[in-house]
């Protein structure tokens, strides 16, 4: 069974990952994979949002293992169910091929158009402006 943990590192970064091997007497490092960094952002109203980003470039997938020194971890927690669900979705999306990802985006856009058209007298496409158009110049 996969053991998914959330860690606060001494650098201040927060990560969520799958723990493959915990530190031991022989090896003080921890082996992890599928590591995503948690980014916190705020909108103009002060609402807080969390997003996931890859923690290390090109280190995604089942075969990519990362060693983290145990002394660099300040805190450890079990992610709550919402974060766990979002983490699983992010991992699944990271592993999609480009074609699968484009198909998923197209499906999402179709759903958004349907939702918008049900709630409005205008068409969804009426609110889309081409930028820049052929005749526009940006200075």
BELZI-V31922 format. One record per residue. N is the residue number from 1. RES is the residue in three letters. PSI is psi in degrees with one decimal (999 if undefined). D_CENTER is the distance of its C-alpha to the mean C-alpha in whole Angstrom. Layout:
n,res,psi,d_center
N,RES,PSI,D_CENTER
N,RES,PSI,D_CENTER
This chain:
n,res,psi,d_center
1,UNK,138.7,22
2,UNK,136.8,18
3,UNK,104.9,18
4,UNK,128.1,15
5,UNK,156.2,15
6,UNK,131.0,14
7,UNK,142.7,16
8,UNK,120.9,17
9,UNK,161.3,18
10,UNK,-21.4,21
11,UNK,-12.5,20
12,UNK,-13.4,18
13,UNK,149.8,14
14,UNK,134.1,13
15,UNK,155.3,11
16,UNK,135.3,10
17,UNK,170.9,12
18,UNK,123.0,14
19,UNK,122.1,18
20,UNK,-41.6,20
21,UNK,129.2,23
22,UNK,159.6,24
23,UNK,152.1,26
24,UNK,-177.6,30
25,UNK,-33.4,33
26,UNK,-31.3,33
27,UNK,113.3,30
28,UNK,-5.1,28
29,UNK,167.0,25
30,UNK,136.3,22
31,UNK,124.7,20
32,UNK,165.5,17
33,UNK,171.3,14
34,UNK,55.1,11
35,UNK,124.4,10
36,UNK,135.6,7
37,UNK,140.1,8
38,UNK,123.5,8
39,UNK,132.7,9
40,UNK,129.0,11
41,UNK,159.2,13
42,UNK,141.9,16
43,UNK,-178.6,18
44,UNK,-18.2,22
45,UNK,-2.2,23
46,UNK,4.9,21
47,UNK,138.5,18
48,UNK,136.4,15
49,UNK,147.6,12
50,UNK,138.9,9
51,UNK,159.3,5
52,UNK,142.5,3
53,UNK,148.4,5
54,UNK,139.0,7
55,UNK,-38.9,10
56,UNK,136.8,13
57,UNK,136.4,13
58,UNK,30.6,14
59,UNK,48.2,14
60,UNK,149.0,12
61,UNK,170.5,14
62,UNK,-32.4,16
63,UNK,1.3,19
64,UNK,111.0,17
65,UNK,143.5,18
66,UNK,136.7,18
67,UNK,128.7,21
68,UNK,131.2,20
69,UNK,127.4,23
70,UNK,-30.0,24
71,UNK,-11.4,26
72,UNK,4.0,22
73,UNK,121.0,21
74,UNK,-36.9,22
75,UNK,155.4,21
76,UNK,140.3,19
77,UNK,159.9,18
78,UNK,125.8,17
79,UNK,145.8,14
80,UNK,168.6,15
81,UNK,-36.5,15
82,UNK,-47.1,13
83,UNK,-40.1,10
84,UNK,-43.5,11
85,UNK,-45.2,11
86,UNK,-37.0,8
87,UNK,-47.4,7
88,UNK,-42.3,9
89,UNK,-43.2,8
90,UNK,-41.5,5
91,UNK,-44.9,7
92,UNK,-43.3,10
93,UNK,-36.2,9
94,UNK,-27.4,8
95,UNK,2.6,12
96,UNK,148.1,13
97,UNK,167.7,16
98,UNK,-39.3,17
99,UNK,-43.7,19
100,UNK,-39.5,17
101,UNK,-44.1,14
102,UNK,-39.2,17
103,UNK,-42.0,19
104,UNK,-40.2,16
105,UNK,-44.2,16
106,UNK,-41.4,19
107,UNK,-42.6,19
108,UNK,-44.0,17
109,UNK,-40.9,19
110,UNK,-43.3,22
111,UNK,-42.0,21
112,UNK,-41.4,21
113,UNK,-43.6,24
114,UNK,-45.0,26
115,UNK,-44.4,25
116,UNK,-45.0,26
117,UNK,-27.3,29
118,UNK,-31.9,30
119,UNK,0.5,30
120,UNK,153.3,31
121,UNK,-20.2,35
122,UNK,157.9,33
123,UNK,148.5,31
124,UNK,-40.6,27
125,UNK,-21.0,29
126,UNK,-23.7,31
127,UNK,3.3,28
128,UNK,124.1,27
129,UNK,135.0,29
130,UNK,131.2,29
131,UNK,129.3,28
132,UNK,153.6,30
133,UNK,172.7,32
134,UNK,-34.1,35
135,UNK,-9.6,37
136,UNK,148.2,35
137,UNK,141.9,35
138,UNK,128.2,33
139,UNK,999,35
